[in-house]
Amino acid sequence: MIALLLVQAALGATLIVGQDGPTVQATLDAAAPGDRVVLPTGDWPGPAVIRTALTLGSEGGVLVGGDTGDALRIQAAGAVVDGLQVRHSGRDLATSDSCIRLGPQATGAVVRRSTVTDCLFGIYVDQAAQARIEDNQVQGIVGENPSRKGNGVHLFDGTGLVVRGNTITDARDGVYVSATEDSLIADNVASHLRYGIHYMYSYDNTIRGNRISACTGGIALMESKRLVVEDNESTDNVKQGILFRDVQYSRIAGNRVLRNGEGLFFFSALDDEIVDNVIAGNQIGARIWAGTERNIVRGNSFIGNAQQVYYVASADQRWEGESGGNYWSDYLGWDQDGDGHGDRPYQVDSLVSGLLYQTPAAVLLLNSPTLEILSHLQRQLPALRVPTIIDLSPLISAPPHPGPRP
């Protein structure tokens, strides 16, 4: 089916709005499968609906939505929106008014290289399969309260979706994913949002190579399973860089989480693999809440966080065997046998972390007798002792990570 549509597209005609039809909708209705419909310079009123496997684009023209509803709906398998400019939609959160909405019929539809501005929801994928949202510029309603905004790209009940290379600002969440499976969220840039990427009740998805900054929270993963979260960068967010709440059987690897309120936040995260991440310059490197257990945690670099770990539980948690072996910039120890691992465990020490944050020059005292005695007293005196994270095989040197050093 898709192959036939591609052949038809190669042979199709080009229709110009205003010449081949008086309105955008009239021109779309006159087009055959495989045709290309073009908006010439000027503002062209919507709303419009694509019911045919055609391509819609702009050559200086802008599709302008109305004060209610969606500006553009795609209701045809294999339809393509390429290089279109869309502005303004309705403002009704109850109906999720959007600049571009892909309905359940839009199997294999593509929205690419388009500019979407001043819309409640930018691009809304509603129960579609195998759709692709690529290389678009999406800007929400500038100056509006986040509670009155929709999401930049919203995925609901989809499968096999690709959201790649989009730039998203000034919406509520950048990419919101709900009840969606077997999909890829990759290489997007998101800023000035509530969350850059927000997952709810979604399984078997990949989040790779995204760059999130200057949001309230970076990447929020909730109530989801079997996610692959790799090579993302989450920086300068007010709260968490990456949040995992009730996430299971997932791999969180090779991410750079820098200068956030909290680097990583784990709440009831079970049976996950957290490896080879850089967590640096955050107020708290990792907040680990009760119910977080049975995770593999190794090869991560905790560098210069004001507090390396904030741990809330009734007993120590030991990272040992294949779960151990992280680098801690405030580790007080040595490697006499030269195996690359400290000869004694790393125990999260709020005293040393706080001292290094408040007085960076104190790094010169890391192996001094005075700091050794203070740390020893904190570990031994019951009045000072609280449950903590213990890494039984800490790394002496930070492992190499791709990208610039923090």
N, C-alpha and C positions, 0 to 999 in steps of 0.2 A: 504493500500500500504506500509506504513512505517513498520507496524507490520510484514508483509511478508518479507520485507527486513531484519529485525532483526533476524527472524528465519533462513533465508538463511545464514546470517553472522555467526550464531552460528554453522552451519554445514559446513562452507566453508573450503577450503584448503589454505595452505600457500605457496606462490610462492616467490622464491628468485631471485632478479635481478642478472644477471650474470650466473645463473644456469638454471632457467626456461625461460630465455629470455636474449638475448645479451645486451639489453638496457632497460632503465626504460620504455620507451613507448612500446617496444615489450612485456615486461612482463605484463604491464597493459592491453594490447590488448588480451593477452592470458588468462586473469583471467575471471572467471565467477562471477555473482552476489553473494555476501557473502564471496568471497575469500579475503585473506589478502596478500598484496604485500609488501615485505620488502627490504630495501636497506642495504646491508651489508657494512662493513667498506670500506671507500674510497670515492672519489669524483665521482659522476655519472652525466654525462652531461644531461641537459635538452635542450629544453623545453619538457614538457610532458602534456598530457591531460587525465583526468579520464572521461570515457564515460559509466562506469558501476558502479553499487552500491556496491563498494568494499571498503576495508580499506587499506590505504597506510601509511607506517611508516618506521622508521629507526632503525637499530641495528648497529650504528656506522657510517652509510653512510650519505652522504650529496648530495642532489639534487642541482646542480649548473646550474643556468640559463645562458643564452647567453647575448650578448651585445645589443640585441633588443628583445622586446616583454616580455611576462610573462614567469616566470620559470615553473609554474604549473597552469593549468586551470581545474576547476571542472565543468563538464557539465552533471552530473547525479544526479537525486533525491536520497537522502539517502546515498550518498557517505560520507566516513569518512576519514579524515586525522588525524592520531593520533601518536604523538611522532616523527614527521618528522622534519628533518633539511633541511632548504632551504637557499641558499646563492646566491645573485646576480640576478639582473634583468636588463632589458634595462633601458635607461635613458631618454626616450621620454615622457615629460609631456603631450603632445597632445594626446597620446594614453594610458596614465596612466599605464605605464609598472609596473607590480607587481610581487612580489614573489609568491603569491597565489591569484588567481581570481576565485570567484564563479559567474558563469553566471546565467541567468534567469532560466535555467533548473535545477539548484541545490537546489530544494525545500527540506527542511529538512536536508541539508548537514551539517556536523560538521567538524570544524577545532579545535583541542584541543592538549594541551601539546606539541606544536611544537615550534621550534626556527627559527626565520626568521631574517636574517641579510643582510645588504648591498643591500637593494632594494629601488627603487624609491618610490613605494607604498608597504606597507607590505602585508596586507590582504585586498583585494578589493571585497566587496559584491555588485554585479551589478544586481539589479532588482530581487533578489532572495527572497523567502519567507521562514519563519520558520527556517532559518539557525542559527547555534550556533557557536560562536567564543569564546573559553574558555581556560583559563590557558596557554596562549601562551606568549613567549618572543619575542618582536618585537623591532629591532633596525634599524634605518634608516641609511643614509649615513653619517658617522662620518666626521665632518670637512667641509661639504658642506654648502654653503649659504642656509638659509631656503627657499628663493625664488626658488631654484632649487631642492627642495625636494618634495616628495609626503607625504601622511599621513600614520600613522602607521596602523590604521584600518579605512577603508573608506566605508561608507554605502550610497548607492544611490538607491532611489526608492524601498526600501524594506518594508516588513511588517512582524510583529511577530518575529523580530530578537532578539537574546540574545548575548550581548558582555559582558563577565564576567571574572574577575580574570586575565586579561592580564597585563603584564608589558611592557610599551612602552617608548622608549627614542630616541632622536636624529632624529626624523622625523620633518615634518612641523607642523602638528597637531597630537595629539595622537589618538583620536577618532573623526572623522569628519562624521556628520550625515546630509544628504540632502534628502528632500522629502521622509522621512521614517516615518512610523506610527506604533503605537501599539508595541513598542520595549522597551527592557530593556538594560541599560548601567550601570553595577553594579560592584563594588569591583575591579575596575582597578586601577593601579598605573602608573602615567605618570609624566615624568620630562624632562627638557631640550628640550622644544618644543616651538613653537609659542603659541598655545593654547593646554591645556591638553584635553579638550573636546570642540567641536565646533558644534553648531546646526544651521542649516539654513532651513527654510520652512518645519518644521517637527512638527507633531501634535500627541498628546496622547501618549507620551513616558515618561518613568521613568528613572531618573538619580540618582542612590542611592549608597552610601558607597564608592565612588571613592576618591582616594587620589592624589592630584595634587600639585606639588611643583617645584620651580626653573624654571618656564616657563616665557615667556613674559606676558601671561595672563593665568589665571587658567581655568575657565569654561565660555564660551561665548555662550549665547543663543540669537538667532536673528530670527526675523520674524516667531515666532512659537507660538503655542497655546496649552493649556491644558497639560502642562508639570508638572510632579511631580519631584521636585529636593530636595532630602532628605538625611541628614546624610552624606554629603560629607565633605571633608577637603581640603581646598585650601590655601596653605601657601607659603610665601616667593617668590611670583611672582612679577615681575618688575612692571606690571601695575595692572589690576584688579584681585581680587580673583574670583568674580562672576559678570558677565556682563549680563544685560537684556536689549535688544534693541528690541522694538516693540514686546514684549511678553505679551500675554493676557491669562486670566483665568487659571493661573498656581499657584502651591503651592510650595513655597520655604521655607523649614522648617528643623530645627535641624542641619543646616550646621555650620561648624567651619571655619571662614575666618580670618586668622591670618598673620600679618607681611607682607602685600602686599602694593604696592603703593596706591591702593584704595581697600577697602574691597568689597563693593558693588557699582555697577554703574548702575543706572536706567535711561534709555532714552526712553521716550514715552511708558512706561510700564503701562498698564491699567488693573484694575479688577483682580489683583493678591493678593495672601495671602502670606505675608512675616512674619513668626512667629518662635519664639524659636531658633533663630540663635545667635551664638557668633561672634561678630565682634570686634577683639582686636588687638592692637599693629600695626595698619595700619597707613600710613601717612594721609589718609582720610578714615574715617569709611564708609561713604556712600556718593557718589556723585549722586545727584538727579537732573535730567535735566527737562526742560520744557516738558509738555505733559505727565508727570507721575502723574496719578490721580486715585482716587477711589480704592485705595489699602487698604487692611487690614494689619496693621503693629503693632504687639504686641508681648510681651514676649521675645523680642530680648535684648541682652546685648551688649552695646557699651562701651568697656573697654579700656581706655588708648590709644585711637587713637590721633595722633597729632592734627587732626581736626576731630571732631566727624561727622559733616555733612557739605558738600559743596552743597548748594542749589541754583539753578538758575531758577527763575520764577518771575512773576510780582506781586505776592501776597503771603501772608503766606499760608502754608498748615498745617492744624490742624489734628492731630491724636487724635481722641476722641471716646468715647463709646467703642465698641468692637475693634476699631482700635488703641486705646491708650494702655498705660501700658508697656513701655520699661524701661530697666535699663540703666542709664547713669552714668558713673563713676565720672563725674564732676558736678553732680546735686547739686545745692545749695538750700537745702530745708529741711523740717522735716515732720514727720508723727505724729501729735498730737493725732489723733483719733485711731491710731494703726491698720489701715486697710491695711497696706502694700503698700500704694500709697502716694506719696508726696502730701502735702496740697496745693501746688501751682504748676502751670504748669512748665514743663521744656521747656526752649526756647534755641535753639542752640545758643551758645555764643562763638564766635571765640576768644574773649579776654581770657576767662577762659581756653578754650581748649589749646590755644597756650602757656599760662603761665604754665600749668601743664606739657605740653610736654617739654618745654625748661628747667623747673625747677621742677622736680618730687617732691622735698621736699615741694613745695607749696601746696600739698594736705593737709598739716596741717592747712592751712589757709582757707579751703573751706567754713567754716561757720563764718569767721571773719568779723567784721564790714567793714574793708577796702575793701575786695573783694566784699562784698555785695553792697557797694556804687558804685564801679566801674562798676559792672554788671548792676545796676539800671540806671546809667548814660548812658550806651551804649544803653539800651532799650528805654530810654525816649528822648534822643536828636535826632532830625530829621537828623542831619548831620551824625550821626553814625548808624542810623537805616536802615537796609536792609531787604527785605523779607526773611523769615526763616521758619524752621520747629518748630511747637509748639506741644509738647506732653502734653495733658491735664491731664493725669493720670499716671505720671512716677512711676516706681517701686522703692522702697527704697532699696531693696536688689536684687542682681542678682539671677534669678531663677536657680534651679539646671539643669545642662546640662550633658549629658553623656560624658565620656572621661575625660582626665586630664584637670585641670583648665589652662587657658592661662597664 
